[in-house]
Amino acid sequence: MKYYLIAGEASGDLHASNLMKALKIRDPQAEFRFWGGDLMAAVGGTPVKHYKDISFMGFWEVFVHLKTILGLLRFCKEDIFQYAPDALVLVDYPGFNLRVAKFAKQHQIPVFYYISPQIWAWKKGRIRTIKKNVDEMMVILPFEEAFYAKNGMKVHYVGHPLLDAVTHEVRESEEVRDFRTDNRLDGREIIALLPGSRKQEITALLPQMLTLVPLFPQYQFVVSTVSWQPKSLYDQLMKDAPVTRIAGSVYPLLANAKAAVVTSGTATLETALFGVPQVVCYAGSEVSYIIAKQLVKGIHFISLPNLIADKQIVKELIQHDFDTRHLEEELRKITEDEQHVRQVKEDYQALCALLGDGSASEKAAEVIAGYFQNDEVGKVK
């Protein structure tokens, strides 16, 4: 079968790559054409666009790049039409992917959506578009199945795909064991700084994160960088800060870290799965922040650990609260307050129990295969 996949960011690249592996087990002759990243490319197939070229964050930022986005959308539709896939597999990235889903449905291409848009937080009206244009929806958060059911739509809860990636083998790997030696780190405990993967995130968050370094000389700070952003970007932002940079080794870094300062996103859940106490940060343009506050109703958290647990496990410093004073206060709490750290780690353990059994990719591949084996089994109503 021919599969066309679209993942618009780093986390989507990870989860789509694992889904591709699971699909190849079921369908050894599978052909892939995709928008994604290096992890998907490593599985095999034909890359069309890298997510670094299509990732735009925030309302204002999307508006500024609207002409580019519309051009990408036209190109994508033409490419799908020419490729004529047996299945379109969309991974999160809703602003773009829901428009592609409508096009595919109009051309009788089965549409599979892996990792639901967060319509329970905002834009609940999108469920009508999903019901109309998506053949199978696979959700990864435990409360999403009930949300869709309440709105008259059957979906498949497959568990969280991060459990597919953060395995025991990863935690015990040679790269984890040799991390300090390989990166020439000294004997001090490590504070991980994870400023995100998008240029907008890195520019907005990293300089403020770095203000912590002189305040905690007893620790060594390690910044997680991404290979697809130019070195000059980090040079400009970090200047001569006494920190170590590492690229492409987030899991070994987390496995060796005492605490972390993390940009809101998938990395917050990865950090939780490694049991590392964290401070979650987010800051964007003021226009995007004001719009988001107006649109998001009834949601009290932005980080995945807190959203899934439906309570505050980790502290979130958002927009105006994201400053050196609050960062220092919270980092001291998760490095010095032993009782607080114990509670965080206990909450992490309870969180992991909610996320499934580590077979999300296989279950998602099973849903897709089941659709073609029997058109009447599990179809979205």
Secondary structure, DSSP 4 states (H G I P E B T S, - for coil): -EEEEEE-SHHHHHHHHHHHHHHHHH-TT-EEEEEE-HHHHHH-SEEEEEGGGT---SHHHHHHTHHHHHHHHHHHHHHHHHH--SEEEEES-HHHHHHHHHHHHHTT--EEEES---TTTS-TTHHHHHHHH-SEEEE-STTHHHHHHHTT---EE---THHHHS-HHHHTSHHHHTHHHHTT--SS-EEEEE--SSHHHHHHHHHHHHTTGGG-TTSEEEEEE-TTS-HHHHHHHHTT-S-EEEES-HHHHHHHEEEEEEESSHHHHHHHHTT--EEEEE---HHHHHHHHHH--S----SHHHHHHTS-SSEEEEGGG-SHHHHHHHHHHHHH-HHHHHHHHHHHHHHHHTS-SS-HHHHHHHHHHHHHH-TTSS---
